[in-house]
């Protein structure tokens, strides 16, 4: 399974032990099915909007009052100039197996009305800095993310092992220990190279002389090849008509040219995400053969949520599972930019405003602790290494930033004034007031205010 777009097995697996998912039906009456927000939805919309538009928060109060919702509870603005709060929580760029560069992905998201974009490339965060740079031009909030390839091993012999993908969502400063996460991801990427080479060898034995150089060229310099790159090589060489055929004939899980890499245990990935200040979400659970077993075990390991929403609506069976195990209900387009009719477009997944509120309610305290941890480390040891942790993903912050910019410019698009001015961050400010930054050979003191 590569993504949850319509192009590849978008329906529940035939061997899945769950009932078939039910699509949310849209009524097609004249004038639509818009209705006034409930009090709970209005409060949720205000809370979500305040976080999304932190830098323009002063213009928000009248926004929520002028909004309506559709069947999904998704907020929509009335009149000109109003903002829709569209979250896209699952997307890929050329840094893994997408077709667009991170900047082009952000530009497309902006054109589709996306306000919050999570870039979740497979096993790498290398595209985040470019995405952040582009996002400044379009005033989009970027959630630094990654989709981690893992394996799930059942207890006993009654069920087979399965590939499982875990989405991780981080704060504006990224993981608290980027080095630990990067080493973890690097091991997976190394395995992806070996896996892709094995797939090519298997295809060659099937009398399909795909060349490794062709696959490597498609993946691009520095990108660990995945199944999609091998599939594209098959298409370009004329051995199959399209990507869907490449997967259905050769590259599907357990297929004649399928191969595994050096993926860690799913539980290990979730532990790594939690230890580095991230939110862990199970990607496209409808691709799993034994979702109930997997979700139960991953919840025990610290899983925060599962994908439930797709472009075609909410999958009731997975929504019920989320309720059973007290997990967040999320979703995204899993956009790769491969084109053609079948792929879900960026921003096409309608996430209810109450779902967005619940996501932020869980995520923001985690991110706040993560940011505080990174700032405190720098205050305790003001080295260039620790400064880089702040500026690596900090929106609009350069290593030469000083004064209160070190905190405020880094956090103004992420934490509210109340969050930044609480006792914990005031203590960090006090510590930083005794720290100096080397600026052009001159030690410049950081002033708290």
Secondary structure, 3 states (H helix, E strand, C coil): CCCCCCCCCCCCCCCCCCCCCCCCCCCCCCCCCCEECCHHHHHHHHHHHHHHCHHHHHHCHHHHHCEEECCCCCEEECCCCCCCCEEECCECCCCCCCCCCHHHHHHHHHHCCEEEEEECCECCCCCHHHHHHHHHHHCCEEEEEEEEEEEECCCCCCCCCEEEEEEEECCCCCCCCHHHHHHHHHHHHHHHHHHHHHHHHHHHHCCCCCCHHHHHHHHCCCCCCCHHHHHHHHHHCCCCCCHHHHHHHHHCCCCCCCCCCCCEEHHHHHHHHHHCCCEEEECCHHHCCCHHHHHHHHHHHCCCEEEEEECCEECHHHHHHHHHCCCEEEECCCECCCCCCCCCCCCCCCCCHHHHHHHHHHHHHHHHHHHHHHHHHHHHCCCHHHHHHHHCCCCCCCCCCCCCHHHHHHHCCCCCHHHHCCHHHHHHHHHHCCCEEEECCEEEECCCC
